[in-house]
């Protein structure tokens, strides 16, 4: 609250100084009747003026803190609002900031455009190959289509080349017929021929069994001939006698 009182005192003092300056200006215009700050403040005790200002500020504080009814109250409030409304308009500052940002953006866009133009100017002067190919294809496509539609290439082909599709179809048909014929042969195959593999396996196993039996029989005979019996007097034939018991194993 003391700060508020001091501020009001300073405000009153500023008004007094403004009045003095206005009076001095009027005095300058009137010539010899001019007033100066020295003349105005001459005989005025500043200490008394400050004390009076404090008392006035207390009265003003009472007016501000207590509700007042009447036209004078509204006038006082209006004057106080005008005096205290010394802060700048924030909306205006926001608009200024927006204008600055828009200006910066426009400068940035201009700079980008200049850089792009400089980049294009720095490119080599020879044309792009891909673009030339596209232009060539687009320009030649109607002419080629017209040429193909107006010329009968089938008439200029040799007769053998013309007959190739038909021959290919005939060959395909013959292959299909051959497949069917082979399938029919497999179906009509006699049952005996189908059983040949099984019979061959049976025959092989029989031959192996017989061979084993023959070998065992021959081995048994050899063992029997090698051991003499009880009524046999000699194991070797006499002189001039042939040994007819020789067995050959093949």
C-alpha positions as a Markdown table, in Angstrom:
| # | Residue | x | y | z |
|---|---|---|---|---|
| 1 | Unk | 0.0 | 0.0 | 0.0 |
| 2 | Unk | 2.9 | 2.4 | 0.7 |
| 3 | Unk | 4.1 | 1.8 | -2.8 |
| 4 | Unk | 0.7 | 2.7 | -4.1 |
| 5 | Unk | 0.7 | 5.9 | -2.1 |
| 6 | Unk | 4.1 | 6.8 | -3.4 |
| 7 | Unk | 3.0 | 6.2 | -6.9 |
| 8 | Unk | -0.1 | 8.5 | -6.5 |
| 9 | Unk | 2.2 | 11.1 | -5.0 |
| 10 | Unk | 4.5 | 10.9 | -7.9 |
| 11 | Unk | 1.4 | 11.1 | -10.2 |
| 12 | Unk | 0.2 | 14.3 | -8.5 |
| 13 | Unk | 3.7 | 15.8 | -8.7 |
| 14 | Unk | 3.9 | 15.0 | -12.4 |
| 15 | Unk | 0.6 | 16.8 | -13.0 |
| 16 | Unk | 1.9 | 19.9 | -11.1 |
| 17 | Unk | 5.0 | 19.9 | -13.3 |
| 18 | Unk | 2.9 | 19.6 | -16.4 |
| 19 | Unk | 0.8 | 22.5 | -15.3 |
| 20 | Unk | 4.0 | 24.5 | -14.7 |
| 21 | Unk | 5.3 | 23.7 | -18.1 |
| 22 | Unk | 2.0 | 24.7 | -19.7 |
| 23 | Unk | 2.1 | 28.0 | -17.8 |
| 24 | Unk | 5.7 | 28.6 | -18.8 |
| 25 | Unk | 4.7 | 28.0 | -22.4 |
| 26 | Unk | 1.9 | 30.5 | -22.1 |
| 27 | Unk | 4.3 | 32.9 | -20.5 |
| 28 | Unk | 6.7 | 32.6 | -23.4 |
| 29 | Unk | 3.8 | 33.4 | -25.8 |
| 30 | Unk | 2.7 | 36.4 | -23.8 |
| 31 | Unk | 6.2 | 37.9 | -23.6 |
| 32 | Unk | 7.0 | 39.9 | -20.4 |
| 33 | Unk | 4.4 | 38.0 | -18.3 |
| 34 | Unk | 6.2 | 34.7 | -18.6 |
| 35 | Unk | 6.5 | 32.4 | -15.7 |
| 36 | Unk | 9.3 | 30.1 | -14.8 |
| 37 | Unk | 9.6 | 27.1 | -12.5 |
| 38 | Unk | 11.6 | 29.2 | -10.1 |
| 39 | Unk | 8.7 | 31.7 | -9.8 |
| 40 | Unk | 6.2 | 29.0 | -9.5 |
| 41 | Unk | 8.0 | 27.0 | -6.8 |
| 42 | Unk | 9.2 | 30.2 | -5.1 |
| 43 | Unk | 7.7 | 30.4 | -1.6 |
| 44 | Unk | 6.5 | 26.8 | -1.8 |
| 45 | Unk | 7.8 | 24.4 | 0.8 |
| 46 | Unk | 8.4 | 21.1 | -0.9 |
| 47 | Unk | 8.1 | 19.2 | 2.4 |
| 48 | Unk | 4.7 | 20.7 | 2.9 |
| 49 | Unk | 3.8 | 19.8 | -0.6 |
| 50 | Unk | 4.8 | 16.1 | -0.1 |
| 51 | Unk | 2.8 | 15.9 | 3.1 |
| 52 | Unk | -0.2 | 17.3 | 1.4 |
| 53 | Unk | 0.3 | 14.9 | -1.4 |
| 54 | Unk | 0.3 | 12.0 | 1.1 |
| 55 | Unk | -2.9 | 13.3 | 2.7 |
| 56 | Unk | -4.5 | 13.6 | -0.7 |
| 57 | Unk | -3.3 | 10.1 | -1.6 |
| 58 | Unk | -4.9 | 8.8 | 1.6 |
| 59 | Unk | -8.2 | 10.3 | 0.6 |
| 60 | Unk | -7.8 | 8.8 | -2.9 |
| 61 | Unk | -7.1 | 5.4 | -1.2 |
| 62 | Unk | -10.3 | 5.8 | 0.7 |
| 63 | Unk | -12.2 | 6.5 | -2.5 |
| 64 | Unk | -10.6 | 3.5 | -4.2 |
| 65 | Unk | -11.2 | 1.1 | -1.3 |
| 66 | Unk | -14.8 | 2.2 | -0.4 |
| 67 | Unk | -17.7 | 2.1 | -2.8 |
| 68 | Unk | -18.8 | 5.6 | -3.9 |
| 69 | Unk | -22.1 | 6.5 | -5.4 |
| 70 | Unk | -22.7 | 9.4 | -7.8 |
| 71 | Unk | -21.4 | 11.0 | -10.9 |
| 72 | Unk | -18.2 | 12.1 | -9.2 |
| 73 | Unk | -17.2 | 8.5 | -8.4 |
| 74 | Unk | -17.5 | 7.4 | -12.0 |
| 75 | Unk | -15.4 | 10.4 | -13.1 |
| 76 | Unk | -12.7 | 9.7 | -10.6 |
| 77 | Unk | -12.6 | 6.0 | -11.6 |
| 78 | Unk | -12.3 | 7.1 | -15.3 |
| 79 | Unk | -9.5 | 9.4 | -14.6 |
| 80 | Unk | -7.6 | 6.8 | -12.5 |
| 81 | Unk | -8.0 | 4.3 | -15.3 |
| 82 | Unk | -6.7 | 6.7 | -17.9 |
| 83 | Unk | -3.7 | 7.6 | -15.7 |
| 84 | Unk | -2.9 | 4.0 | -14.9 |
| 85 | Unk | -3.4 | 2.7 | -18.4 |
| 86 | Unk | 0.2 | 3.3 | -19.3 |
| 87 | Unk | 1.0 | -0.2 | -20.6 |
| 88 | Unk | 1.3 | -0.7 | -24.4 |
| 89 | Unk | -1.5 | -2.6 | -26.2 |
| 90 | Unk | -0.5 | -6.3 | -26.3 |
| 91 | Unk | -2.7 | -7.0 | -29.3 |
| 92 | Unk | -0.8 | -4.4 | -31.3 |
| 93 | Unk | 2.5 | -6.0 | -30.3 |
| 94 | Unk | 1.2 | -9.4 | -31.4 |
| 95 | Unk | 0.2 | -7.9 | -34.7 |
| 96 | Unk | 3.6 | -6.4 | -35.1 |
| 97 | Unk | 5.2 | -9.8 | -34.4 |
| 98 | Unk | 2.9 | -11.4 | -36.9 |
| 99 | Unk | 3.9 | -8.8 | -39.5 |
| 100 | Unk | 7.6 | -9.4 | -38.8 |
| 101 | Unk | 7.1 | -13.2 | -39.1 |
| 102 | Unk | 5.2 | -12.8 | -42.4 |
| 103 | Unk | 7.9 | -10.5 | -43.7 |
| 104 | Unk | 10.6 | -13.0 | -42.7 |
| 105 | Unk | 8.7 | -15.8 | -44.5 |
| 106 | Unk | 8.3 | -13.8 | -47.6 |
| 107 | Unk | 12.1 | -13.1 | -47.6 |
| 108 | Unk | 12.8 | -16.8 | -47.1 |
| 109 | Unk | 10.6 | -17.7 | -50.0 |
| 110 | Unk | 12.2 | -15.2 | -52.2 |
| 111 | Unk | 15.6 | -16.5 | -51.2 |
| 112 | Unk | 14.6 | -20.1 | -52.0 |
| 113 | Unk | 13.3 | -19.0 | -55.4 |
| 114 | Unk | 16.5 | -17.2 | -56.2 |
| 115 | Unk | 18.5 | -20.3 | -55.2 |
| 116 | Unk | 16.4 | -22.5 | -57.4 |
| 117 | Unk | 16.8 | -20.2 | -60.4 |
| 118 | Unk | 20.6 | -20.1 | -59.8 |
| 119 | Unk | 20.7 | -23.9 | -59.6 |
| 120 | Unk | 18.8 | -24.3 | -62.9 |
| 121 | Unk | 21.1 | -21.8 | -64.5 |
| 122 | Unk | 24.1 | -23.7 | -63.3 |
| 123 | Unk | 22.9 | -26.9 | -64.9 |
| 124 | Unk | 24.7 | -28.0 | -68.1 |
| 125 | Unk | 23.3 | -26.9 | -71.4 |
| 126 | Unk | 22.9 | -30.3 | -73.0 |
| 127 | Unk | 19.4 | -31.8 | -72.9 |
| 128 | Unk | 18.3 | -34.7 | -70.7 |
| 129 | Unk | 18.5 | -38.1 | -72.4 |
| 130 | Unk | 15.4 | -39.5 | -70.6 |
| 131 | Unk | 13.4 | -36.5 | -71.8 |
| 132 | Unk | 14.6 | -36.9 | -75.3 |
| 133 | Unk | 13.6 | -40.6 | -75.3 |
| 134 | Unk | 10.1 | -39.8 | -74.1 |
| 135 | Unk | 9.7 | -37.2 | -76.7 |
| 136 | Unk | 11.0 | -39.5 | -79.4 |
| 137 | Unk | 8.6 | -42.3 | -78.4 |
| 138 | Unk | 5.6 | -40.0 | -78.2 |
| 139 | Unk | 6.4 | -38.5 | -81.6 |
| 140 | Unk | 7.1 | -41.8 | -83.4 |
| 141 | Unk | 4.3 | -43.9 | -81.8 |
| 142 | Unk | 1.5 | -42.6 | -84.1 |
| 143 | Unk | 3.6 | -43.1 | -87.3 |
| 144 | Unk | 4.6 | -46.6 | -86.3 |
| 145 | Unk | 1.0 | -47.6 | -85.4 |
| 146 | Unk | -0.2 | -46.2 | -88.8 |
| 147 | Unk | 2.5 | -48.2 | -90.6 |
| 148 | Unk | 1.7 | -51.4 | -88.9 |
| 149 | Unk | -2.0 | -51.1 | -89.6 |
| 150 | Unk | -1.5 | -50.2 | -93.2 |
| 151 | Unk | 1.0 | -53.0 | -94.1 |
| 152 | Unk | 0.2 | -56.7 | -94.1 |
| 153 | Unk | 3.3 | -58.5 | -92.9 |
| 154 | Unk | 1.6 | -61.9 | -93.1 |
| 155 | Unk | 1.6 | -61.8 | -96.9 |
| 156 | Unk | 5.4 | -61.2 | -97.0 |
| 157 | Unk | 6.3 | -64.2 | -94.9 |
| 158 | Unk | 7.4 | -67.5 | -96.6 |
| 159 | Unk | 4.8 | -70.3 | -96.9 |
| 160 | Unk | 6.7 | -72.5 | -94.6 |
| 161 | Unk | 6.6 | -69.9 | -91.8 |
| 162 | Unk | 2.9 | -69.5 | -92.3 |
| 163 | Unk | 2.3 | -73.2 | -91.9 |
| 164 | Unk | 4.3 | -73.5 | -88.7 |
| 165 | Unk | 1.3 | -72.9 | -86.4 |
| 166 | Unk | -0.7 | -75.6 | -88.2 |
| 167 | Unk | 2.1 | -78.1 | -88.0 |
| 168 | Unk | 2.7 | -77.4 | -84.4 |
| 169 | Unk | -1.0 | -78.1 | -83.7 |
| 170 | Unk | -0.8 | -81.4 | -85.7 |
| 171 | Unk | 2.3 | -82.5 | -83.8 |
| 172 | Unk | 0.6 | -81.7 | -80.5 |
| 173 | Unk | -2.4 | -83.9 | -81.5 |
| 174 | Unk | -0.2 | -86.8 | -82.5 |
| 175 | Unk | 1.6 | -86.7 | -79.2 |
| 176 | Unk | -1.7 | -86.8 | -77.3 |
| 177 | Unk | -2.8 | -89.8 | -79.4 |
| 178 | Unk | 0.4 | -91.6 | -78.7 |
| 179 | Unk | -0.1 | -91.1 | -75.0 |
| 180 | Unk | -3.5 | -92.5 | -75.2 |
| 181 | Unk | -2.2 | -95.6 | -77.2 |
| 182 | Unk | 0.4 | -96.3 | -74.5 |
| 183 | Unk | -2.1 | -96.0 | -71.8 |
| 184 | Unk | -4.4 | -98.5 | -73.6 |
| 185 | Unk | -1.4 | -100.9 | -74.0 |
| 186 | Unk | -0.8 | -100.8 | -70.3 |
| 187 | Unk | -4.4 | -101.6 | -69.6 |
| 188 | Unk | -4.5 | -104.5 | -72.2 |
| 189 | Unk | -1.2 | -106.1 | -70.9 |
| 190 | Unk | -1.8 | -109.9 | -70.1 |
| 191 | Unk | -1.8 | -110.9 | -66.5 |
| 192 | Unk | 1.0 | -113.4 | -67.0 |
| 193 | Unk | 3.4 | -110.6 | -68.1 |
| 194 | Unk | 2.4 | -108.5 | -65.1 |
| 195 | Unk | 3.4 | -111.5 | -62.8 |
| 196 | Unk | 6.8 | -112.1 | -64.4 |
| 197 | Unk | 8.7 | -110.1 | -61.8 |
| 198 | Unk | 7.2 | -112.0 | -59.0 |
| 199 | Unk | 7.9 | -115.4 | -60.7 |
| 200 | Unk | 11.4 | -114.3 | -61.3 |
| 201 | Unk | 11.9 | -113.6 | -57.6 |
| 202 | Unk | 10.5 | -117.0 | -56.7 |
| 203 | Unk | 12.7 | -118.8 | -59.2 |
| 204 | Unk | 15.8 | -117.0 | -57.9 |
| 205 | Unk | 15.1 | -118.0 | -54.3 |
| 206 | Unk | 14.5 | -121.7 | -55.4 |
| 207 | Unk | 17.8 | -121.9 | -57.3 |
| 208 | Unk | 19.6 | -120.5 | -54.3 |
| 209 | Unk | 18.0 | -123.1 | -52.0 |
| 210 | Unk | 18.9 | -126.0 | -54.4 |
| 211 | Unk | 22.5 | -124.8 | -54.7 |
| 212 | Unk | 22.8 | -124.8 | -50.9 |
| 213 | Unk | 21.4 | -128.3 | -50.6 |
| 214 | Unk | 23.8 | -129.6 | -53.3 |
| 215 | Unk | 26.8 | -128.1 | -51.5 |
| 216 | Unk | 25.8 | -129.6 | -48.2 |
| 217 | Unk | 25.3 | -133.1 | -49.8 |
| 218 | Unk | 28.7 | -133.0 | -51.5 |
| 219 | Unk | 30.4 | -132.0 | -48.3 |
| 220 | Unk | 28.8 | -134.8 | -46.4 |
| 221 | Unk | 29.9 | -137.4 | -49.0 |
| 222 | Unk | 33.5 | -136.1 | -48.8 |
| 223 | Unk | 33.5 | -136.5 | -45.1 |
| 224 | Unk | 32.1 | -140.0 | -45.4 |
| 225 | Unk | 34.7 | -141.1 | -47.9 |
| 226 | Unk | 37.6 | -139.8 | -45.8 |
| 227 | Unk | 36.8 | -142.0 | -42.7 |
| 228 | Unk | 37.2 | -145.9 | -43.3 |
| 229 | Unk | 34.5 | -148.2 | -42.2 |
| 230 | Unk | 34.8 | -151.2 | -39.7 |
| 231 | Unk | 35.0 | -154.0 | -42.3 |
| 232 | Unk | 37.4 | -152.3 | -44.5 |
| 233 | Unk | 41.0 | -153.8 | -44.4 |
| 234 | Unk | 42.8 | -151.2 | -46.4 |
| 235 | Unk | 42.4 | -147.6 | -47.0 |
| 236 | Unk | 44.3 | -147.6 | -50.4 |
| 237 | Unk | 43.6 | -149.7 | -53.4 |
| 238 | Unk | 46.0 | -152.5 | -54.4 |
| 239 | Unk | 48.6 | -152.1 | -57.1 |
| 240 | Unk | 47.0 | -152.2 | -60.5 |
| 241 | Unk | 43.6 | -151.4 | -59.0 |
| 242 | Unk | 41.7 | -148.3 | -60.0 |
| 243 | Unk | 40.1 | -146.1 | -57.4 |
| 244 | Unk | 36.6 | -145.6 | -58.7 |
| 245 | Unk | 35.4 | -143.8 | -55.6 |
| 246 | Unk | 36.9 | -140.5 | -56.6 |
| 247 | Unk | 34.3 | -137.8 | -56.4 |
| 248 | Unk | 34.7 | -134.6 | -58.3 |
| 249 | Unk | 33.0 | -131.5 | -56.9 |
| 250 | Unk | 32.3 | -128.8 | -59.2 |
